[in-house]
């Protein structure tokens, strides 16, 4: 699938969203959900492994994705007016990529990355399926 198949209202939520929830399986095939920053770039969703404190060595999410690259990404729009609720979920395969042009898309969306540039790698979710919902049509 391509992101062009996602309804315009859902694509707007995806592009404008500031925080996503990234679901993957751990070493015991149990679900894990992590908050991530992200940007849409060239038909995929990209996320950085940034400078926030982590344990030494390769981050757990990278190890887990190398072992089992399937994942889901959820971006929601919450509002106290529940008639405005909406969410978009993308499911697909994730590849672990070196730093490249997608980093500039992340920096454009999150200015903090200009001062604290991620040292890599990047995670690239290539959508294969999507689901979306909103409270009113």
Phi, psi and omega in degrees: 000163174239161178294342177295340179281344180285133178306148184304317181297322180287322178296323177298318177297317181298312183290320184278342183302142181262337183219136175238163174245126189250118181254133178211175180256141179274190184295339178258015183060032174261144183290142174231143177231128182235140171284138180220152166273156187199163173214148174270128182210126177048050172077007179228169176250128185245144176222148182256150166270104190267192188273359179300150185303135177217167176291161180295155178087191181293132180301147182303320182296326178292315177302315182295320181287329175295324180284318182216099191278007178279140181204169175228149178230129180239129174238128181237159173242112178257144177210144176298334171276100188294351175285353180255002181296145178196158175207158178226132176238132173245137175235143180176197181261143180248132173248147177265118188241152173289164176303141181196201184301333179297335178299325179295325176295322177293319179295321179296325181277325183236093182303337178301330180291341177292324180271330180238069185299129174302142180265000175103169354277183173254150175252130182243113176267114176266110185297136174244333179215156174219157171220147178209157181206147170215154186292329177227149185289000000 
